[in-house]
Amino acid sequence: MTDYLAAAMAMLGPAQNRYADPAAWDRLHAELGIQLPSDYRVLVDAFAPIQINGHLYLSHPATERWNLGRGIRSQIKAWSEVPWDDLDLDADEDPACSSDSTS
């Protein structure tokens, strides 16, 4: 079985552990009411804050800039403001592929 955490750590290089702070994780978990996966916390502690390959952002709960808790709260707020009842989520067709669209 592949150890994906070890593979990711090997790919990213030596861990920096600049912001490793168990108390920051405890506060975030208490606020969210859930525990984030331990392998995710290991990667974040080792390397965050970092942007990997222009696509993956790892934020940390102990940093002021690129703060993980603030990012999660922002996403929760954005998703909670979506008018879900007004959306036609049962549509059979992707509007971008509709025959009514122009090319």
Biopython code that builds the backbone (N, CA, C, O; Angstrom):
import numpy as np
from Bio.PDB.StructureBuilder import StructureBuilder

atoms = [
    (1, "MET", "N", (0.838, -1.180, 0.000)),
    (1, "MET", "CA", (0.000, 0.000, 0.000)),
    (1, "MET", "C", (0.888, 1.250, 0.000)),
    (1, "MET", "O", (1.867, 1.315, 0.742)),
    (2, "THR", "N", (0.552, 2.225, -0.817)),
    (2, "THR", "CA", (1.338, 3.447, -0.932)),
    (2, "THR", "C", (1.133, 4.336, 0.282)),
    (2, "THR", "O", (0.002, 4.549, 0.721)),
    (3, "ASP", "N", (2.215, 4.848, 0.818)),
    (3, "ASP", "CA", (2.159, 5.818, 1.910)),
    (3, "ASP", "C", (2.164, 7.205, 1.261)),
    (3, "ASP", "O", (3.221, 7.772, 0.985)),
    (4, "TYR", "N", (0.965, 7.737, 1.024)),
    (4, "TYR", "CA", (0.840, 8.994, 0.296)),
    (4, "TYR", "C", (1.417, 10.175, 1.063)),
    (4, "TYR", "O", (1.957, 11.100, 0.456)),
    (5, "LEU", "N", (1.312, 10.159, 2.376)),
    (5, "LEU", "CA", (1.898, 11.237, 3.161)),
    (5, "LEU", "C", (3.413, 11.248, 2.986)),
    (5, "LEU", "O", (4.001, 12.304, 2.755)),
    (6, "ALA", "N", (4.047, 10.091, 3.093)),
    (6, "ALA", "CA", (5.502, 10.007, 2.911)),
    (6, "ALA", "C", (5.886, 10.420, 1.493)),
    (6, "ALA", "O", (6.900, 11.091, 1.299)),
    (7, "ALA", "N", (5.094, 10.031, 0.507)),
    (7, "ALA", "CA", (5.385, 10.395, -0.881)),
    (7, "ALA", "C", (5.294, 11.904, -1.077)),
    (7, "ALA", "O", (6.144, 12.496, -1.743)),
    (8, "ALA", "N", (4.271, 12.528, -0.504)),
    (8, "ALA", "CA", (4.120, 13.983, -0.619)),
    (8, "ALA", "C", (5.253, 14.699, 0.095)),
    (8, "ALA", "O", (5.791, 15.680, -0.418)),
    (9, "MET", "N", (5.616, 14.218, 1.271)),
    (9, "MET", "CA", (6.711, 14.834, 2.025)),
    (9, "MET", "C", (8.025, 14.708, 1.252)),
    (9, "MET", "O", (8.817, 15.650, 1.226)),
    (10, "ALA", "N", (8.261, 13.560, 0.628)),
    (10, "ALA", "CA", (9.483, 13.359, -0.158)),
    (10, "ALA", "C", (9.496, 14.293, -1.366)),
    (10, "ALA", "O", (10.547, 14.828, -1.719)),
    (11, "MET", "N", (8.359, 14.491, -1.994)),
    (11, "MET", "CA", (8.272, 15.357, -3.162)),
    (11, "MET", "C", (8.518, 16.822, -2.777)),
    (11, "MET", "O", (9.158, 17.556, -3.529)),
    (12, "LEU", "N", (8.023, 17.246, -1.627)),
    (12, "LEU", "CA", (8.115, 18.646, -1.226)),
    (12, "LEU", "C", (9.443, 19.018, -0.571)),
    (12, "LEU", "O", (9.768, 20.199, -0.449)),
    (13, "GLY", "N", (10.195, 18.031, -0.157)),
    (13, "GLY", "CA", (11.507, 18.318, 0.421)),
    (13, "GLY", "C", (11.471, 18.427, 1.931)),
    (13, "GLY", "O", (10.482, 18.058, 2.565)),
    (14, "PRO", "N", (12.558, 18.939, 2.510)),
    (14, "PRO", "CA", (12.656, 19.011, 3.960)),
    (14, "PRO", "C", (11.548, 19.883, 4.570)),
    (14, "PRO", "O", (11.245, 20.968, 4.073)),
    (15, "ALA", "N", (10.962, 19.384, 5.646)),
    (15, "ALA", "CA", (9.901, 20.119, 6.338)),
    (15, "ALA", "C", (10.484, 21.358, 7.009)),
    (15, "ALA", "O", (11.581, 21.314, 7.566)),
    (16, "GLN", "N", (9.749, 22.454, 6.952)),
    (16, "GLN", "CA", (10.171, 23.700, 7.593)),
    (16, "GLN", "C", (9.603, 23.818, 9.012)),
    (16, "GLN", "O", (10.276, 24.311, 9.917)),
    (17, "ASN", "N", (8.370, 23.365, 9.194)),
    (17, "ASN", "CA", (7.696, 23.413, 10.501)),
    (17, "ASN", "C", (7.778, 24.791, 11.157)),
    (17, "ASN", "O", (7.940, 24.903, 12.372)),
    (18, "ARG", "N", (7.664, 25.839, 10.336)),
    (18, "ARG", "CA", (7.770, 27.203, 10.848)),
    (18, "ARG", "C", (6.640, 27.573, 11.790)),
    (18, "ARG", "O", (6.854, 28.306, 12.755)),
    (19, "TYR", "N", (5.440, 27.077, 11.524)),
    (19, "TYR", "CA", (4.279, 27.505, 12.298)),
    (19, "TYR", "C", (3.604, 26.363, 13.045)),
    (19, "TYR", "O", (2.479, 26.526, 13.516)),
    (20, "ALA", "N", (4.254, 25.226, 13.166)),
    (20, "ALA", "CA", (3.668, 24.088, 13.876)),
    (20, "ALA", "C", (3.238, 24.543, 15.270)),
    (20, "ALA", "O", (4.065, 24.960, 16.082)),
    (21, "ASP", "N", (1.939, 24.459, 15.535)),
    (21, "ASP", "CA", (1.390, 24.952, 16.800)),
    (21, "ASP", "C", (0.137, 24.150, 17.137)),
    (21, "ASP", "O", (-0.939, 24.449, 16.618)),
    (22, "PRO", "N", (0.254, 23.138, 17.994)),
    (22, "PRO", "CA", (-0.905, 22.315, 18.338)),
    (22, "PRO", "C", (-2.068, 23.129, 18.897)),
    (22, "PRO", "O", (-3.225, 22.776, 18.670)),
    (23, "ALA", "N", (-1.786, 24.205, 19.618)),
    (23, "ALA", "CA", (-2.861, 25.024, 20.187)),
    (23, "ALA", "C", (-3.689, 25.695, 19.087)),
    (23, "ALA", "O", (-4.901, 25.854, 19.233)),
    (24, "ALA", "N", (-3.039, 26.087, 17.990)),
    (24, "ALA", "CA", (-3.776, 26.706, 16.871)),
    (24, "ALA", "C", (-4.738, 25.695, 16.255)),
    (24, "ALA", "O", (-5.869, 26.040, 15.913)),
    (25, "TRP", "N", (-4.291, 24.447, 16.115)),
    (25, "TRP", "CA", (-5.171, 23.399, 15.589)),
    (25, "TRP", "C", (-6.327, 23.139, 16.558)),
    (25, "TRP", "O", (-7.470, 22.973, 16.132)),
    (26, "ASP", "N", (-6.030, 23.104, 17.861)),
    (26, "ASP", "CA", (-7.088, 22.871, 18.855)),
    (26, "ASP", "C", (-8.154, 23.953, 18.778)),
    (26, "ASP", "O", (-9.347, 23.653, 18.831)),
    (27, "ARG", "N", (-7.735, 25.209, 18.652)),
    (27, "ARG", "CA", (-8.702, 26.312, 18.547)),
    (27, "ARG", "C", (-9.543, 26.184, 17.274)),
    (27, "ARG", "O", (-10.758, 26.376, 17.306)),
    (28, "LEU", "N", (-8.890, 25.858, 16.158)),
    (28, "LEU", "CA", (-9.613, 25.716, 14.896)),
    (28, "LEU", "C", (-10.602, 24.563, 14.967)),
    (28, "LEU", "O", (-11.749, 24.708, 14.545)),
    (29, "HIS", "N", (-10.183, 23.435, 15.488)),
    (29, "HIS", "CA", (-11.079, 22.275, 15.610)),
    (29, "HIS", "C", (-12.260, 22.580, 16.514)),
    (29, "HIS", "O", (-13.381, 22.164, 16.223)),
    (30, "ALA", "N", (-12.031, 23.301, 17.608)),
    (30, "ALA", "CA", (-13.124, 23.674, 18.508)),
    (30, "ALA", "C", (-14.106, 24.598, 17.798)),
    (30, "ALA", "O", (-15.319, 24.458, 17.951)),
    (31, "GLU", "N", (-13.582, 25.539, 17.024)),
    (31, "GLU", "CA", (-14.437, 26.477, 16.297)),
    (31, "GLU", "C", (-15.263, 25.761, 15.224)),
    (31, "GLU", "O", (-16.451, 26.044, 15.064)),
    (32, "LEU", "N", (-14.642, 24.844, 14.496)),
    (32, "LEU", "CA", (-15.320, 24.145, 13.402)),
    (32, "LEU", "C", (-16.219, 23.024, 13.905)),
    (32, "LEU", "O", (-17.197, 22.666, 13.249)),
    (33, "GLY", "N", (-15.891, 22.475, 15.059)),
    (33, "GLY", "CA", (-16.653, 21.341, 15.568)),
    (33, "GLY", "C", (-16.282, 20.031, 14.892)),
    (33, "GLY", "O", (-17.020, 19.050, 14.990)),
    (34, "ILE", "N", (-15.148, 20.009, 14.210)),
    (34, "ILE", "CA", (-14.642, 18.791, 13.551)),
    (34, "ILE", "C", (-13.130, 18.751, 13.688)),
    (34, "ILE", "O", (-12.500, 19.763, 13.997)),
    (35, "GLN", "N", (-12.555, 17.588, 13.460)),
    (35, "GLN", "CA", (-11.104, 17.427, 13.428)),
    (35, "GLN", "C", (-10.677, 17.259, 11.971)),
    (35, "GLN", "O", (-11.193, 16.392, 11.266)),
    (36, "LEU", "N", (-9.755, 18.072, 11.532)),
    (36, "LEU", "CA", (-9.206, 17.889, 10.192)),
    (36, "LEU", "C", (-8.282, 16.678, 10.211)),
    (36, "LEU", "O", (-7.697, 16.371, 11.249)),
    (37, "PRO", "N", (-8.138, 15.984, 9.083)),
    (37, "PRO", "CA", (-7.327, 14.755, 9.043)),
    (37, "PRO", "C", (-5.883, 14.987, 9.497)),
    (37, "PRO", "O", (-5.285, 16.022, 9.203)),
    (38, "SER", "N", (-5.344, 14.018, 10.208)),
    (38, "SER", "CA", (-3.999, 14.159, 10.764)),
    (38, "SER", "C", (-2.926, 14.280, 9.683)),
    (38, "SER", "O", (-1.964, 15.026, 9.866)),
    (39, "ASP", "N", (-3.063, 13.562, 8.552)),
    (39, "ASP", "CA", (-2.052, 13.674, 7.497)),
    (39, "ASP", "C", (-2.067, 15.067, 6.872)),
    (39, "ASP", "O", (-1.022, 15.585, 6.477)),
    (40, "TYR", "N", (-3.254, 15.671, 6.783)),
    (40, "TYR", "CA", (-3.366, 17.048, 6.293)),
    (40, "TYR", "C", (-2.657, 18.000, 7.261)),
    (40, "TYR", "O", (-1.912, 18.880, 6.831)),
    (41, "ARG", "N", (-2.883, 17.827, 8.548)),
    (41, "ARG", "CA", (-2.247, 18.685, 9.558)),
    (41, "ARG", "C", (-0.721, 18.545, 9.512)),
    (41, "ARG", "O", (-0.006, 19.531, 9.688)),
    (42, "VAL", "N", (-0.221, 17.333, 9.279)),
    (42, "VAL", "CA", (1.228, 17.117, 9.178)),
    (42, "VAL", "C", (1.794, 17.905, 7.999)),
    (42, "VAL", "O", (2.811, 18.584, 8.140)),
    (43, "LEU", "N", (1.142, 17.822, 6.832)),
    (43, "LEU", "CA", (1.603, 18.571, 5.650)),
    (43, "LEU", "C", (1.559, 20.075, 5.889)),
    (43, "LEU", "O", (2.505, 20.792, 5.563)),
    (44, "VAL", "N", (0.454, 20.546, 6.461)),
    (44, "VAL", "CA", (0.310, 21.978, 6.712)),
    (44, "VAL", "C", (1.359, 22.449, 7.710)),
    (44, "VAL", "O", (2.003, 23.475, 7.492)),
    (45, "ASP", "N", (1.535, 21.716, 8.797)),
    (45, "ASP", "CA", (2.561, 22.096, 9.773)),
    (45, "ASP", "C", (3.943, 22.119, 9.137)),
    (45, "ASP", "O", (4.755, 22.994, 9.441)),
    (46, "ALA", "N", (4.212, 21.171, 8.262)),
    (46, "ALA", "CA", (5.537, 21.051, 7.664)),
    (46, "ALA", "C", (5.847, 22.166, 6.662)),
    (46, "ALA", "O", (6.989, 22.619, 6.580)),
    (47, "PHE", "N", (4.842, 22.614, 5.901)),
    (47, "PHE", "CA", (5.151, 23.475, 4.757)),
    (47, "PHE", "C", (4.374, 24.790, 4.678)),
    (47, "PHE", "O", (4.850, 25.720, 4.027)),
    (48, "ALA", "N", (3.225, 24.911, 5.295)),
    (48, "ALA", "CA", (2.373, 26.091, 5.120)),
    (48, "ALA", "C", (2.987, 27.322, 5.766)),
    (48, "ALA", "O", (3.757, 27.201, 6.719)),
    (49, "PRO", "N", (2.662, 28.487, 5.270)),
    (49, "PRO", "CA", (1.831, 28.730, 4.098)),
    (49, "PRO", "C", (2.643, 28.571, 2.812)),
    (49, "PRO", "O", (3.792, 29.003, 2.719)),
    (50, "ILE", "N", (2.005, 27.939, 1.827)),
    (50, "ILE", "CA", (2.681, 27.673, 0.555)),
    (50, "ILE", "C", (1.642, 27.488, -0.546)),
    (50, "ILE", "O", (0.521, 27.043, -0.299)),
    (51, "GLN", "N", (2.034, 27.834, -1.746)),
    (51, "GLN", "CA", (1.252, 27.538, -2.938)),
    (51, "GLN", "C", (2.083, 26.559, -3.751)),
    (51, "GLN", "O", (3.241, 26.828, -4.070)),
    (52, "ILE", "N", (1.483, 25.422, -4.081)),
    (52, "ILE", "CA", (2.209, 24.365, -4.780)),
    (52, "ILE", "C", (1.733, 24.278, -6.224)),
    (52, "ILE", "O", (0.543, 24.101, -6.485)),
    (53, "ASN", "N", (2.663, 24.403, -7.153)),
    (53, "ASN", "CA", (2.389, 24.259, -8.574)),
    (53, "ASN", "C", (1.282, 25.197, -9.060)),
    (53, "ASN", "O", (0.590, 24.888, -10.030)),
    (54, "GLY", "N", (1.117, 26.312, -8.406)),
    (54, "GLY", "CA", (0.129, 27.297, -8.833)),
    (54, "GLY", "C", (-1.317, 26.886, -8.626)),
    (54, "GLY", "O", (-2.223, 27.605, -9.049)),
    (55, "HIS", "N", (-1.556, 25.753, -7.990)),
    (55, "HIS", "CA", (-2.922, 25.253, -7.863)),
    (55, "HIS", "C", (-3.334, 24.893, -6.444)),
    (55, "HIS", "O", (-4.501, 25.053, -6.083)),
    (56, "LEU", "N", (-2.416, 24.418, -5.647)),
    (56, "LEU", "CA", (-2.744, 23.948, -4.305)),
    (56, "LEU", "C", (-2.202, 24.932, -3.284)),
    (56, "LEU", "O", (-1.001, 25.201, -3.237)),
    (57, "TYR", "N", (-3.095, 25.462, -2.475)),
    (57, "TYR", "CA", (-2.718, 26.394, -1.434)),
    (57, "TYR", "C", (-2.841, 25.694, -0.088)),
    (57, "TYR", "O", (-3.879, 25.112, 0.226)),
    (58, "LEU", "N", (-1.783, 25.754, 0.699)),
    (58, "LEU", "CA", (-1.829, 25.233, 2.056)),
    (58, "LEU", "C", (-1.702, 26.424, 2.996)),
    (58, "LEU", "O", (-0.660, 27.077, 3.053)),
    (59, "SER", "N", (-2.766, 26.697, 3.725)),
    (59, "SER", "CA", (-2.766, 27.760, 4.724)),
    (59, "SER", "C", (-2.647, 27.121, 6.099)),
    (59, "SER", "O", (-2.912, 25.930, 6.260)),
    (60, "HIS", "N", (-2.252, 27.909, 7.085)),
    (60, "HIS", "CA", (-2.033, 27.383, 8.434)),
    (60, "HIS", "C", (-2.884, 28.163, 9.437)),
    (60, "HIS", "O", (-3.065, 29.370, 9.283)),
    (61, "PRO", "N", (-3.405, 27.489, 10.461)),
    (61, "PRO", "CA", (-4.235, 28.197, 11.440)),
    (61, "PRO", "C", (-3.435, 29.106, 12.378)),
    (61, "PRO", "O", (-4.029, 29.908, 13.098)),
    (62, "ALA", "N", (-2.107, 29.002, 12.386)),
    (62, "ALA", "CA", (-1.302, 29.817, 13.299)),
    (62, "ALA", "C", (-0.722, 31.056, 12.633)),
    (62, "ALA", "O", (-0.027, 31.830, 13.293)),
    (63, "THR", "N", (-0.985, 31.271, 11.342)),
    (63, "THR", "CA", (-0.424, 32.436, 10.651)),
    (63, "THR", "C", (-1.464, 33.536, 10.541)),
    (63, "THR", "O", (-2.661, 33.269, 10.439)),
    (64, "GLU", "N", (-0.996, 34.768, 10.564)),
    (64, "GLU", "CA", (-1.900, 35.903, 10.384)),
    (64, "GLU", "C", (-2.278, 36.020, 8.899)),
    (64, "GLU", "O", (-3.450, 36.151, 8.545)),
    (65, "ARG", "N", (-1.258, 35.968, 8.054)),
    (65, "ARG", "CA", (-1.483, 36.036, 6.609)),
    (65, "ARG", "C", (-1.736, 34.625, 6.106)),
    (65, "ARG", "O", (-1.083, 33.684, 6.556)),
    (66, "TRP", "N", (-2.657, 34.465, 5.197)),
    (66, "TRP", "CA", (-3.048, 33.153, 4.659)),
    (66, "TRP", "C", (-3.487, 32.218, 5.788)),
    (66, "TRP", "O", (-3.044, 31.072, 5.872)),
    (67, "ASN", "N", (-4.364, 32.730, 6.649)),
    (67, "ASN", "CA", (-4.833, 31.984, 7.815)),
    (67, "ASN", "C", (-5.896, 30.969, 7.412)),
    (67, "ASN", "O", (-6.884, 31.324, 6.770)),
    (68, "LEU", "N", (-5.696, 29.718, 7.785)),
    (68, "LEU", "CA", (-6.602, 28.633, 7.421)),
    (68, "LEU", "C", (-7.998, 28.848, 7.993)),
    (68, "LEU", "O", (-8.985, 28.670, 7.279)),
    (69, "GLY", "N", (-8.102, 29.222, 9.243)),
    (69, "GLY", "CA", (-9.419, 29.436, 9.859)),
    (69, "GLY", "C", (-10.192, 30.535, 9.166)),
    (69, "GLY", "O", (-11.385, 30.385, 8.905)),
    (70, "ARG", "N", (-9.527, 31.637, 8.864)),
    (70, "ARG", "CA", (-10.189, 32.750, 8.169)),
    (70, "ARG", "C", (-10.645, 32.309, 6.777)),
    (70, "ARG", "O", (-11.729, 32.681, 6.328)),
    (71, "GLY", "N", (-9.814, 31.516, 6.099)),
    (71, "GLY", "CA", (-10.192, 31.018, 4.772)),
    (71, "GLY", "C", (-11.406, 30.105, 4.832)),
    (71, "GLY", "O", (-12.296, 30.197, 3.987)),
    (72, "ILE", "N", (-11.446, 29.227, 5.823)),
    (72, "ILE", "CA", (-12.593, 28.324, 5.973)),
    (72, "ILE", "C", (-13.848, 29.120, 6.289)),
    (72, "ILE", "O", (-14.904, 28.859, 5.714)),
    (73, "ARG", "N", (-13.750, 30.091, 7.198)),
    (73, "ARG", "CA", (-14.924, 30.920, 7.530)),
    (73, "ARG", "C", (-15.427, 31.673, 6.299)),
    (73, "ARG", "O", (-16.635, 31.801, 6.096)),
    (74, "SER", "N", (-14.504, 32.169, 5.483)),
    (74, "SER", "CA", (-14.886, 32.887, 4.265)),
    (74, "SER", "C", (-15.626, 31.970, 3.295)),
    (74, "SER", "O", (-16.629, 32.367, 2.701)),
    (75, "GLN", "N", (-15.133, 30.747, 3.137)),
    (75, "GLN", "CA", (-15.792, 29.784, 2.251)),
    (75, "GLN", "C", (-17.173, 29.399, 2.779)),
    (75, "GLN", "O", (-18.124, 29.288, 2.006)),
    (76, "ILE", "N", (-17.286, 29.197, 4.079)),
    (76, "ILE", "CA", (-18.589, 28.871, 4.675)),
    (76, "ILE", "C", (-19.570, 29.999, 4.412)),
    (76, "ILE", "O", (-20.716, 29.750, 4.038)),
    (77, "LYS", "N", (-19.133, 31.240, 4.604)),
    (77, "LYS", "CA", (-20.003, 32.398, 4.365)),
    (77, "LYS", "C", (-20.433, 32.452, 2.900)),
    (77, "LYS", "O", (-21.611, 32.652, 2.604)),
    (78, "ALA", "N", (-19.481, 32.272, 1.985)),
    (78, "ALA", "CA", (-19.804, 32.334, 0.553)),
    (78, "ALA", "C", (-20.805, 31.254, 0.175)),
    (78, "ALA", "O", (-21.785, 31.537, -0.514)),
    (79, "TRP", "N", (-20.574, 30.022, 0.615)),
    (79, "TRP", "CA", (-21.494, 28.928, 0.271)),
    (79, "TRP", "C", (-22.850, 29.117, 0.931)),
    (79, "TRP", "O", (-23.864, 28.711, 0.364)),
    (80, "SER", "N", (-22.895, 29.720, 2.113)),
    (80, "SER", "CA", (-24.179, 29.914, 2.792)),
    (80, "SER", "C", (-25.023, 30.985, 2.114)),
    (80, "SER", "O", (-26.235, 31.044, 2.321)),
    (81, "GLU", "N", (-24.392, 31.828, 1.309)),
    (81, "GLU", "CA", (-25.120, 32.896, 0.619)),
    (81, "GLU", "C", (-25.638, 32.471, -0.761)),
    (81, "GLU", "O", (-26.316, 33.253, -1.426)),
    (82, "VAL", "N", (-25.335, 31.268, -1.192)),
    (82, "VAL", "CA", (-25.826, 30.775, -2.479)),
    (82, "VAL", "C", (-27.334, 30.515, -2.349)),
    (82, "VAL", "O", (-27.761, 29.851, -1.405)),
    (83, "PRO", "N", (-28.146, 31.029, -3.284)),
    (83, "PRO", "CA", (-29.594, 30.804, -3.222)),
    (83, "PRO", "C", (-29.955, 29.400, -3.729)),
    (83, "PRO", "O", (-30.505, 29.247, -4.819)),
    (84, "TRP", "N", (-29.638, 28.388, -2.927)),
    (84, "TRP", "CA", (-29.775, 26.997, -3.346)),
    (84, "TRP", "C", (-31.181, 26.664, -3.832)),
    (84, "TRP", "O", (-31.332, 25.906, -4.791)),
    (85, "ASP", "N", (-32.215, 27.212, -3.191)),
    (85, "ASP", "CA", (-33.594, 26.893, -3.573)),
    (85, "ASP", "C", (-33.959, 27.466, -4.942)),
    (85, "ASP", "O", (-34.890, 26.989, -5.591)),
    (86, "ASP", "N", (-33.224, 28.485, -5.378)),
    (86, "ASP", "CA", (-33.511, 29.108, -6.669)),
    (86, "ASP", "C", (-32.750, 28.458, -7.819)),
    (86, "ASP", "O", (-33.013, 28.774, -8.980)),
    (87, "LEU", "N", (-31.828, 27.571, -7.529)),
    (87, "LEU", "CA", (-31.026, 26.930, -8.568)),
    (87, "LEU", "C", (-31.713, 25.675, -9.084)),
    (87, "LEU", "O", (-32.326, 24.929, -8.321)),
    (88, "ASP", "N", (-31.602, 25.456, -10.381)),
    (88, "ASP", "CA", (-32.163, 24.248, -10.978)),
    (88, "ASP", "C", (-31.064, 23.184, -10.992)),
    (88, "ASP", "O", (-30.384, 22.976, -11.996)),
    (89, "LEU", "N", (-30.914, 22.522, -9.848)),
    (89, "LEU", "CA", (-29.828, 21.556, -9.706)),
    (89, "LEU", "C", (-30.154, 20.220, -10.347)),
    (89, "LEU", "O", (-29.287, 19.352, -10.443)),
    (90, "ASP", "N", (-31.394, 20.042, -10.789)),
    (90, "ASP", "CA", (-31.798, 18.793, -11.426)),
    (90, "ASP", "C", (-31.769, 18.888, -12.946)),
    (90, "ASP", "O", (-32.246, 17.985, -13.634)),
    (91, "ALA", "N", (-31.219, 19.963, -13.468)),
    (91, "ALA", "CA", (-31.172, 20.133, -14.926)),
    (91, "ALA", "C", (-30.395, 18.985, -15.550)),
    (91, "ALA", "O", (-29.352, 18.574, -15.041)),
    (92, "ASP", "N", (-30.919, 18.471, -16.665)),
    (92, "ASP", "CA", (-30.291, 17.341, -17.347)),
    (92, "ASP", "C", (-29.104, 17.776, -18.200)),
    (92, "ASP", "O", (-28.301, 16.940, -18.613)),
    (93, "GLU", "N", (-28.989, 19.046, -18.461)),
    (93, "GLU", "CA", (-28.027, 19.520, -19.442)),
    (93, "GLU", "C", (-27.162, 20.622, -18.863)),
    (93, "GLU", "O", (-27.643, 21.459, -18.099)),
    (94, "ASP", "N", (-25.907, 20.626, -19.217)),
    (94, "ASP", "CA", (-24.994, 21.686, -18.820)),
    (94, "ASP", "C", (-25.307, 22.913, -19.675)),
    (94, "ASP", "O", (-25.231, 22.832, -20.901)),
    (95, "PRO", "N", (-25.654, 24.045, -19.065)),
    (95, "PRO", "CA", (-25.999, 25.230, -19.860)),
    (95, "PRO", "C", (-24.882, 25.656, -20.812)),
    (95, "PRO", "O", (-25.155, 26.244, -21.858)),
    (96, "ALA", "N", (-23.652, 25.374, -20.468)),
    (96, "ALA", "CA", (-22.536, 25.756, -21.341)),
    (96, "ALA", "C", (-22.527, 24.922, -22.618)),
    (96, "ALA", "O", (-21.918, 25.317, -23.612)),
    (97, "CYS", "N", (-23.199, 23.766, -22.596)),
    (97, "CYS", "CA", (-23.222, 22.882, -23.760)),
    (97, "CYS", "C", (-24.566, 22.928, -24.474)),
    (97, "CYS", "O", (-24.824, 22.125, -25.371)),
    (98, "SER", "N", (-25.410, 23.853, -24.083)),
    (98, "SER", "CA", (-26.742, 23.949, -24.653)),
    (98, "SER", "C", (-26.695, 24.274, -26.138)),
    (98, "SER", "O", (-25.793, 24.978, -26.590)),
    (99, "SER", "N", (-27.658, 23.767, -26.899)),
    (99, "SER", "CA", (-27.720, 24.043, -28.325)),
    (99, "SER", "C", (-28.100, 25.508, -28.575)),
    (99, "SER", "O", (-27.946, 26.010, -29.688)),
    (100, "ASP", "N", (-28.601, 26.193, -27.529)),
    (100, "ASP", "CA", (-28.950, 27.599, -27.662)),
    (100, "ASP", "C", (-27.743, 28.520, -27.532)),
    (100, "ASP", "O", (-27.817, 29.702, -27.865)),
    (101, "SER", "N", (-26.634, 27.972, -27.046)),
    (101, "SER", "CA", (-25.457, 28.814, -26.858)),
    (101, "SER", "C", (-24.778, 29.059, -28.198)),
    (101, "SER", "O", (-24.859, 28.246, -29.118)),
    (102, "THR", "N", (-24.113, 30.189, -28.282)),
    (102, "THR", "CA", (-23.414, 30.527, -29.523)),
    (102, "THR", "C", (-21.937, 30.255, -29.367)),
    (102, "THR", "O", (-21.402, 30.329, -28.261)),
    (103, "SER", "N", (-21.286, 29.946, -30.442)),
    (103, "SER", "CA", (-19.853, 29.661, -30.391)),
    (103, "SER", "C", (-19.076, 30.833, -30.884)),
    (103, "SER", "O", (-17.846, 30.788, -30.918)),
]
sb = StructureBuilder()
sb.init_structure("model")
sb.init_model(0)
sb.init_chain("A")
sb.init_seg("    ")
for serial, (resi, resn, name, xyz) in enumerate(atoms, 1):
    if name == "N":
        sb.init_residue(resn, " ", resi, " ")
    sb.init_atom(name, np.array(xyz, "f"), 0.0, 1.0, " ", f" {name:<3s}", serial, name[0])
structure = sb.get_structure()
